[in-house]
Amino acid sequence: MRIRSSAILVALLAGCSTPLTMPDVVSADGPPPDIVMLGEQHDAPEHQAMHSRVVTALAARGVLAAVVLEMADRGHSTAGLPVQASETEVRQALGWDEAGWPWPPYRPAVMAAVAAGVPVLGGNLSRPQLREARNDTRLDAILPGPALKAQQQAIRRGHCDLLPESQIGPMTRMQIARDRSLAQTLAQAAVPGKTVLLLAGGRHIDEKLGVPMHLPSSLHVLAAPLPPEPEKKDYCAELERQMKPRPGV
């Protein structure tokens, strides 16, 4: 698998107080990548705005084969919907969970794809599948040893070092299982001469730990993490509050 995390692309995306610049993810003088992965920060509106711009640009060039979302479960798709489908129809087709993923930030990118006749596919695992993954020790052998340890450390840091050590292994399996599901969805949607676009959290597109580790070697992949934005709230304080035992419990 040819993985390219373009310094030029990252530079084009970079912006301090100014909006992110539209990246040229498909050059005019070469074939488009099989897969482009945009790794967002979930509470960064500029990142979701970039999603919409990239979807629109790729669709306008006629090279967008499909959009795969972390925000919807695998098996859900807009493929059967007309280009005039309403937001309600699209959300129903994707089984959108508003409690887990607020719809407004992702609406522009999803609806732009639908309007262009491009299928939007869920790539995540359902809650029952994630519960199964927690206890599936076979997943411990999927990544090379150093990558597994790095993924476990990422889980610790991502949960503000508040998780009991007994939960690190199960949580890591869930992350690996989700990466595999996203990769399988991308590979199945791949079309020669076109690009499948993945919209997911930045950790999922990590070239040494995430989705790229589970993709076929024949695919040309472009991984583009979007520049981090200031977090909108203190998530560690919120997580610590949630994990505190309730009085009398």
N, C-alpha and C positions, 0 to 999 in steps of 0.2 A: 504494500500500500504506500502510495506517495502522499505524505502529509506535508503540507506547506503552511506554516504560520508566518505569513508575509509581514516583514518589518514595514514595508511600504504601506500595506493595508492598515496595520496598526497605527502608523503615523497619520494616515488619512482619517482614521477614526478619532484620533486624539483631539481633545479640545478642553480647555480649562473652563472658562466661563461662557464660551461660545458653543452653539449647537454642534453636535457631531457632524462631520462632513460625509457626504455620500461616498462610500468606497466603490472603486471599480473592481468588483469581485469577479467579473468575467471580461478578460481582455478582448479587444476587437480582432487581434491577429492570432488567436490561438483557440483551441477547443475549450469549452467551459469545464470546470471541475465537475466530477461526478457528484460530489457532496460539498456543500458549504455549511459550516457550523458556526452560528453566532452565539457566543456565550454571554448571556446577560446577567446583570444584577437585578433581582426580581423587583426591587423597589425603586428602580431608576427609570423615570419616565423617558429620558433621552434614549435609553436602550430600546424600549418598546417603539418609540418613534422611528428609530433606525430599522427595526424589523420591517415596518410598513414601507419604508423607502426602498429597502433591498427587495422585498417582494414585488413591489410595483416595477422597479427597474428590470429585474430578471424576467418578469412576465411580459413586459413591453418588448424585450429582446426575443421573446419566443423560446427561451431556453429553460424556463422553470417547469420541472416535471411534477413536483409535489412539495408541500410544506409539511414537515413532521414537527409535532409539538410535544414537549415535556408536559404541557398543561392539560393534556387529555389522554385517556387510557387507550392502549393498543386495541384495535378491533373497531374503534369508532372512526368514521370517515364522512366527509362531505361529498364523496365521489358521486353519489346518486342525485345530488341536488342540482337544480338549474342555476344559471348565473344570476338570476333575479331572486334567489332565495333570501328570505328575511333573516334577521338576526335570531329570531326565535327558532326558526327551522334549523339554522346552522348550529346553534347551541344544543338543540335536541339531538342532532346528528352526531355531535361530538361528545354527548353525555357530559356537558360542561358542569363542573362542580364549583359554583360561585363561592362556597365557603372556603374552598382550598385555593382557588384562583379567581380573583375579581375579573370580571369580563371586560370592563372598559379599557384597561391598558392594552389588551391583546386584540380587541375588536378591529382596529384599523388594518392590521396585518392579515388577520383571518379573513375579513370581508373583502379585502383587496384580492386575495387569492381566489376566493369563491367567484367574485365578479369577473375574474380573468379566465374562469373555467379550469382552474388548477385545483386538484384535490388537496384537502387538508386532512392529515392523518394523525390520530393519537398514537403516541409511542411509549407511554408510560405503563406501569403495571397497576392493576386494580388493588384495592386494599386486601382482599383475600389472597391475591398472588404475593403481595409483599409479606403478609404473615407467613406464608409458606417459605418464602426466601429467607426469613429471619433464622429459621432452624435448619436450612439446607446446607450442611457442612461441606457439600461438594463444591460450593461456591468459593470456599477458602483456597482452592487449588487453581482457580481460573487465572489469577494474576501471578506474575513472577514474585518471588519472595520479597524483594525490595519494594516493588510496586504495591504489594499488599500492605506492607508496613507503612508506606507513605499514605495509602488510602485510609488506614486506621488512624494515623495521626491527623489527617485532614478531618476525619469525623470528630475527633477530640476537639480540635480547634474550632470547627464549625459549630460545635455545641458548647463553646466557651469553657471547655475543660470541666463541665458540670456533670457529664454523664458518669454513672458508675462504670467501673472498668468492665464489669460483666456484660454491659450493653454494647461495648465497642465492636465486638465480633459480630453480633446480630445486625447492628446498624450498618456495618461495612458490607455484609452480605446483601442487604437491601439495596445499597448504592450500586454494587456490582451488578445485581440483577436488573436494576433499572437501566444501567448503561448498556447491558446486553440487549434488553428489549428495544431501546432506542436504536441501537446499531442494526438489529435485525429488521426493524421497520424501514430504516434508511436503505439497507441493501436490497430489500424486496421492492422498494419504490424506484430504484435506480433505472434510468433509461439512457442508452448510449447517445451521446451528443447533447444531453441536457443535464441540468443540475437539480438535485434534491436539497432543499434548504432545511436545516435543523434549527429550531429556536428552543434554547434550553439554558438552564443556569450554567454559569461559567465553569463550575467544577466538572460538569458532565463532559465538557469538550477538552479536558486536559489530555494532551497527547500521550502522556506516559501512564495515566491512571484511568481515564474515562472511556467514552464511546469509541474513540479511534482504536483502542486496544482490541476491540471486538469486531472490527470491520474486515471484510475480505481484502487481501493484499493487492488485488487487481484494481481497486478503486483509487481514483485520484481525489484526495481530500484536502480541503482548505479549512483550517481551524482559525477562527478569528475571535478571541476574547475581547469584549468591549471594555474600554477604560473604566475603572471603578469610579463610582460617584459616592458622595457622602451619604451614609445611611440615614434613613428618615426617622429612625428612633433607636433607642438603646436596646437592641435585641437581646444582649446578654442579661441585662437587668430584667427584662421581661421573662426570659427563660428561667432565670433564678427564682423569680416570683412564682412562676407556674410550678416549679419543682419543689418548693417548700412544702413540707407536710402540713396539712390543715390541723388546727387545734382540735384535739379529741379524736383524731383519726388514727 
